[in-house]
Amino acid sequence: VQQVFKQLFYMINAVALNNLLLRKDVCSWSTGMQLRFNISQLEEWLRGKNLQQSGAAQMLEPLIQAAQLLQLKKKTSEDAEAICSLCTSLTTQQIVKILNLYTPVNEFEERVTVAFIRDIQTHLQERNDPPQLLLDFKHMFPVLFPFNPSSITMDSIHLPASLHLEFLNKV
């Protein structure tokens, strides 16, 4: 059950983050607020079902960081440093793409300046991120079955004659 929910939450994260990276109309402060609220509801549900140890909540980390990125101030060099230290699960390319797509929803907000985005890129130069922008939502985690050894020894097993397994010999 834990492995199923880990896979499910990975897919939720991948689809939502890919949509955020591809759609300018959803890159705003209010979307960041809505995403963070919805993610907190999912985390609360996991706690209620006692699935915190499944790793499902960790699968949402890139989406959480993207939501926080949408909510943070984006003006000064200190803001750039804060973004770089916060967004460890996002690649440089993903951070820059979200900042480029960021769209103010009212007159109190401003677009992200090119200088600020260059500052972010300068701070993140030493990162060795993979070059891909979008997440592979078809990625499948391997299924792990726990090994539970049997207490029955092989010499105590009796094979009925009706199975016609005379060719098997006890060693």
Summary of the structure (lengths in Angstrom):
residues: 171
radius of gyration: 24.6
end to end distance: 39.4
largest distance: 85.4
contacts: 408
relative contact order: 0.15
helix: 57%
strand: 0%
